[in-house]
Amino acid sequence: MTNCRACGSQNTALWFVVEGCRVRRCAECTHVYLDAEHDASSIRAIYSGYGNGGQSQYFAGIDSQVEANLDRYLRQCRDALPGNRTELRLLDIGCGNGALLKQAQRLGFHASGIEISASLAAVARNRTQCEVHEGFLCELGLPESSFDVVTMYDLIEHAANPRQDLEHAFRILRPGGVLFALTPNDRALLRRISRALFTASLHSFSEPMRRLYYPDHLSYFTAQSLSQLLASTGFELISLQSVNQELSRVQLSAVERLTARAAFWASRPFSKLGGKLVAYARRP
């Protein structure tokens, strides 16, 4: 049994098993996570096919809506910074094919990235001409207080040790610097409906759950678990909200896409039921 990935507590319980994935829930911070041990080599193995077949479609689905949202996220990061900074340095952890880096360049950031997939790192470099480090943040020894903005766009849920990654992000941010994180929301309406159907069918109706809980994602944050983790690693929370994600970035059948859109529409009146959590936090 692995301890809670967010708070380290042993006060966790097996919640359900789907397609061989054992999903646990923490009684202390409400975090939801896969009960699976990982190290650097096993994490690298998961992403060896990214950008070279495998999951390339996920990164190809960057349309105008995605770009507009990236632009909005980055503008909010810039607006939250102290007003006396000139050259703004941004680091995108898990930069994928460089979509966020490209938007950051358009907004005037001096942007660089980190990516563990060599094929994706090469794509990002060719696309943006940015410096892209290959490896894990904890391995790179980046200078302390060297970035104004650190972004984790659909990244922190992939981390074997999200606390360690946030501690390193805190270290490399300048005082007053901003962290941006976007990650799946385990309290989203679509997940609630899928879990209810899974339970009511005595775990026989597993297709929606299989699409929502899978080996690539090791953590499923709630607003509580994410805000507590940020606070415990030294960050001052600026804002935390839920939004519904763009469907262009995931492969769905026509029925699945229609179902997702219906759930998104139904969740609109409720501020905490969106599919993604969007957090902005500051290094004091």
PELINHU-V973581 format. One record per helix or strand. SS is the DSSP state (A for helix, B for strand). FROM is the first residue (numbers start at 1). TO is the last residue. If there is no record, write none. Layout:
{{SS,FROM,TO} {SS,FROM,TO}}
This chain:
{{B,12,18} {B,21,26} {B,32,34} {A,40,46} {A,56,60} {A,64,79} {B,89,93} {A,99,106} {B,110,115} {A,118,128} {B,131,134} {A,137,140} {B,147,153} {A,156,158} {A,162,172} {B,173,185} {A,189,200} {A,207,212} {B,219,221} {A,223,232} {B,235,243} {A,247,249} {A,254,267} {B,276,283}}
